[in-house]
Amino acid sequence: MPDCNSCDQENEFLKTVVNTDKGVNFIYIIPFGNKEETLKLAHEKYALEPFFDEGSMLARKLQLRQVPIKVFVEDGIIKQTWIDAILTSEEQSDFNHWLNTL
């Protein structure tokens, strides 16, 4: 979220993994706010491609109740989720290890 301190901190880490050649796309889902303003800010601020969740339909469908949350979807099936920001070096290492298994 554009006003989410944890999201800002996590973004710094995600910048290091977003360009990996794994065939994995990272999308930043924004479930609320003014669409035009929020997307503009997200494009300027975050490493991930932003998607505005009009009416929070996707957030409701996936039962996303907090931010930041990461969801790995493969072939339309949720395979793994991460709740809260990935901030510690151990969490970052675990995420990178998982990414390298794809």
PyMOL commands that set and color helices and strands:
alter all, ss='L'
color gray80, all
select helices_A, chain A and resi 5-17+35-45+54-61+89-100
alter helices_A, ss='H'
color red, helices_A
select strands_A, chain A and resi 27-30+49-52+69-74+77-83
alter strands_A, ss='S'
color yellow, strands_A
deselect
rebuild
show_as cartoon
